Amino acid sequence: MAKPRRHETRRQAGFTLVELIMVIVITGALAAVVLPRALDLASWRLRAFGDELLAQGMALQRLALVQRRPVVATITPGGVSFDYAAGGNLASLPCPASASPCIAEAGTRSVTFNAAHSGSAATSTGSALPVTVASGSYSRRYQIETETGLFRALP
């Protein structure tokens, strides 16, 4: 006597309707929250400007100490320029075109690295010099310390 065959069920491969709807909902939520931030190029450019300002400030402070020549950083709302105190432009860092002016403090201010060949820094205000890179919803604060010339980002 032959054994009866068991009825084999085949499971079809694919996604259920619930799984597809969940993927669509998650994708929509990410698009609504993340996409506007990712496409906000102005804040990306301002962050890059701030990072470059910090790097240039530290590099030119080291240059002033190594060459034993004073270097003056002139900070305006439209950007920063670095020059030798005796004359001669070293570097210029203008604000991004889409976010100009990008430095929140008004007026022209300066800091001299290796002031009077002493290795210290002197600011035009006589105290720590704040530099706020800001435009629209983006804002990041930096500070240049008196005496040491330490250029740092503030929390």
C-alpha positions in Angstrom: 0.0 0.0 0.0 1.4 3.4 -1.0 1.7 6.2 1.4 -0.4 9.3 0.7 1.7 12.3 -0.2 1.7 15.2 2.1 0.4 18.4 0.7 3.4 20.7 0.3 2.8 24.3 0.8 5.0 26.7 -1.1 5.7 30.0 0.4 6.0 32.7 -2.2 8.9 35.1 -1.9 8.2 38.8 -1.6 7.1 41.6 0.7 3.7 41.9 2.4 1.6 45.0 2.0 2.3 46.0 5.6 6.0 45.9 5.0 5.8 48.0 1.9 3.7 50.6 3.7 6.1 50.8 6.6 9.0 51.4 4.2 7.1 54.2 2.5 6.2 55.8 5.9 9.8 55.7 7.2 11.1 57.0 3.9 8.6 59.9 4.0 9.5 60.8 7.6 13.2 60.8 6.8 12.5 63.0 3.7 10.5 65.5 5.7 13.1 65.8 8.5 16.5 65.1 7.1 16.3 66.3 3.5 15.7 70.0 4.3 18.8 70.0 6.6 20.9 68.2 4.0 20.0 70.6 1.3 20.6 73.7 3.5 23.9 74.5 1.7 24.3 77.9 3.4 24.8 76.4 6.8 27.3 73.9 5.3 29.2 76.7 3.7 29.2 78.7 6.9 30.5 75.7 8.9 33.3 75.3 6.3 34.1 79.0 6.6 34.3 78.7 10.4 36.5 75.6 10.2 38.8 77.3 7.6 38.9 80.5 9.8 40.0 78.5 12.8 42.6 76.6 10.8 44.0 79.7 9.1 44.1 81.6 12.4 46.2 78.9 14.1 48.4 78.4 11.0 49.2 82.1 10.7 49.9 82.4 14.4 52.5 79.6 14.1 53.9 81.3 11.0 54.3 84.6 12.9 56.2 82.7 15.6 58.4 80.7 13.3 59.3 83.7 11.1 59.6 86.0 14.1 57.4 88.6 12.3 54.1 90.0 13.5 51.0 88.9 11.6 47.8 91.0 11.7 44.4 89.4 11.3 41.8 92.0 10.3 38.2 90.9 11.0 35.3 92.6 9.3 31.7 91.5 8.9 32.6 90.4 5.3 35.5 88.2 6.2 39.1 88.1 7.5 42.4 89.0 6.0 45.8 88.1 7.3 48.8 90.4 6.6 52.3 91.0 7.8 52.5 94.0 10.1 55.1 95.6 7.9 53.0 95.0 4.8 52.3 92.2 2.5 49.1 90.1 2.2 49.3 86.5 3.4 45.8 85.2 3.1 42.2 86.4 2.6 39.1 84.5 3.7 35.9 86.2 2.5 32.5 85.1 3.7 30.6 82.7 1.4 28.7 84.6 -1.3 25.4 83.2 -0.2 25.9 84.2 3.4 27.6 87.6 3.3 28.1 89.2 5.8 28.8 86.2 7.9 30.5 87.6 11.0 28.0 88.9 13.5 30.2 91.4 15.3 30.0 94.9 13.7 33.0 97.0 12.8 36.6 96.2 12.0 38.6 94.5 14.7 42.1 93.1 14.6 44.5 90.8 16.4 48.3 90.9 16.0 50.1 87.6 16.5 53.7 87.8 17.8 53.0 91.5 18.8 56.2 93.5 19.4 58.2 90.3 18.7 57.2 89.0 22.1 55.4 85.8 21.0 52.1 87.0 22.5 49.0 88.3 20.8 47.4 91.8 21.1 43.8 92.5 20.2 42.3 95.8 19.2 39.9 95.5 22.1 42.5 94.7 24.7 40.7 91.6 25.8 39.6 88.3 24.3 38.2 88.8 20.9 34.9 87.1 20.1 34.2 86.1 16.5 30.7 84.8 15.7 30.1 83.2 12.4 26.3 83.5 11.8 23.7 83.8 9.1 20.2 82.6 9.1 19.7 79.7 11.5 23.4 78.9 11.8 25.6 80.4 14.5 29.0 79.3 15.8 31.2 81.2 18.3 34.9 81.4 18.3 37.3 83.4 20.5 40.9 84.7 20.2 42.6 84.9 23.6 44.7 87.8 24.5 48.4 87.2 25.2 48.4 83.6 23.9 46.6 84.2 20.7 44.8 80.9 21.2 42.0 80.7 18.5 39.3 78.3 19.7 35.7 77.3 19.1 33.4 77.9 22.1 30.8 75.3 23.1 
